[in-house]
Amino acid sequence: INTLFVAAKRDGTNDATLQAEIAKVILAADDSYKIKKVPVIEIEEQLVITLYIPSTYDAASITQAVRALVLTNYGRDSAWAKRGEAQILRKDLYDLFRENVPALTQRIADLSVDTIGNPEIEPLPEHFRYVTEASLVVIAKEAE
């Protein structure tokens, strides 16, 4: 009772310093809490996307553009990853690609988000989740 479980990580700061800063802020707000440190668990979020690209576009460059967008928006240093407990939503991915990749706005173009995450891992507050080069699979097919 009255225990706050804290999982935190900050690049460039050692763990002891970060925990001391967190404890100072919490105790200044309410000194009745006990603070228990919980280790941060890093998880590479799996993401499989299939693109159906019109033949008038270069599939390799479109694939690279999609990879860059995903890693910028959902990679380790992204605002999404730092927010914690966020979800990658298919709708957000579709909007992101359609707004930023002109080839995917063509009438015959399409895309499919086939896999998001690992269904065997139940998301927990201490999970630091993000997409990496290795966990992102982008499949390009010619649109018909």
HUBEL-V643608 format. One record per residue. N is the residue number from 1. RES is the residue in three letters. SS is DSSP state (H for helix, E for strand, - for the rest). PSI is psi in whole degrees, -180 to 180 (* if undefined). Layout:
# HUBEL-V643608
N_RES_SS_PSI / N_RES_SS_PSI
This chain:
# HUBEL-V643608
1_ILE_-_144 / 2_ASN_-_36 / 3_THR_E_130 / 4_LEU_E_128 / 5_PHE_E_123 / 6_VAL_E_124 / 7_ALA_-_117 / 8_ALA_-_151 / 9_LYS_-_137 / 10_ARG_-_126 / 11_ASP_-_139 / 12_GLY_-_3 / 13_THR_-_132 / 14_ASN_-_160 / 15_ASP_H_-43 / 16_ALA_H_-42 / 17_THR_H_-45 / 18_LEU_H_-45 / 19_GLN_H_-38 / 20_ALA_H_-41 / 21_GLU_H_-43 / 22_ILE_H_-46 / 23_ALA_H_-41 / 24_LYS_H_-46 / 25_VAL_H_-45 / 26_ILE_H_-48 / 27_LEU_H_-28 / 28_ALA_H_-33 / 29_ALA_H_-41 / 30_ASP_-_108 / 31_ASP_-_9 / 32_SER_-_-10 / 33_TYR_-_143 / 34_LYS_E_148 / 35_ILE_E_127 / 36_LYS_E_124 / 37_LYS_E_134 / 38_VAL_-_133 / 39_PRO_-_143 / 40_VAL_-_134 / 41_ILE_E_116 / 42_GLU_E_132 / 43_ILE_E_126 / 44_GLU_E_115 / 45_GLU_-_123 / 46_GLN_-_139 / 47_LEU_E_121 / 48_VAL_E_124 / 49_ILE_E_135 / 50_THR_E_128 / 51_LEU_E_136 / 52_TYR_E_102 / 53_ILE_E_133 / 54_PRO_-_147 / 55_SER_-_-15 / 56_THR_-_-7 / 57_TYR_-_153 / 58_ASP_-_112 / 59_ALA_H_-38 / 60_ALA_H_-43 / 61_SER_H_-35 / 62_ILE_H_-43 / 63_THR_H_-45 / 64_GLN_H_-39 / 65_ALA_H_-42 / 66_VAL_H_-44 / 67_ARG_H_-45 / 68_ALA_H_-42 / 69_LEU_H_-45 / 70_VAL_H_-47 / 71_LEU_H_-33 / 72_THR_H_-41 / 73_ASN_H_-23 / 74_TYR_H_10 / 75_GLY_-_-180 / 76_ARG_-_-37 / 77_ASP_-_8 / 78_SER_-_157 / 79_ALA_H_-36 / 80_TRP_H_-48 / 81_ALA_H_-37 / 82_LYS_H_-18 / 83_ARG_H_-35 / 84_GLY_-_140 / 85_GLU_-_15 / 86_ALA_-_160 / 87_GLN_-_147 / 88_ILE_-_118 / 89_LEU_-_137 / 90_ARG_H_-44 / 91_LYS_H_-42 / 92_ASP_H_-39 / 93_LEU_H_-46 / 94_TYR_H_-46 / 95_ASP_H_-44 / 96_LEU_H_-47 / 97_PHE_H_-42 / 98_ARG_H_-30 / 99_GLU_H_-24 / 100_ASN_H_-10 / 101_VAL_-_98 / 102_PRO_H_-34 / 103_ALA_H_-27 / 104_LEU_H_1 / 105_THR_H_-6 / 106_GLN_-_152 / 107_ARG_-_-40 / 108_ILE_-_-7 / 109_ALA_-_154 / 110_ASP_E_170 / 111_LEU_E_157 / 112_SER_E_129 / 113_VAL_E_105 / 114_ASP_E_-37 / 115_THR_E_135 / 116_ILE_E_119 / 117_GLY_-_-174 / 118_ASN_-_113 / 119_PRO_-_-16 / 120_GLU_-_-12 / 121_ILE_-_115 / 122_GLU_-_120 / 123_PRO_-_133 / 124_LEU_-_157 / 125_PRO_-_-30 / 126_GLU_-_0 / 127_HIS_E_129 / 128_PHE_E_100 / 129_ARG_E_141 / 130_TYR_E_162 / 131_VAL_-_139 / 132_THR_-_171 / 133_GLU_-_-42 / 134_ALA_-_-32 / 135_SER_-_-3 / 136_LEU_E_124 / 137_VAL_E_122 / 138_VAL_E_119 / 139_ILE_E_128 / 140_ALA_E_129 / 141_LYS_E_155 / 142_GLU_E_131 / 143_ALA_-_144 / 144_GLU_-_*
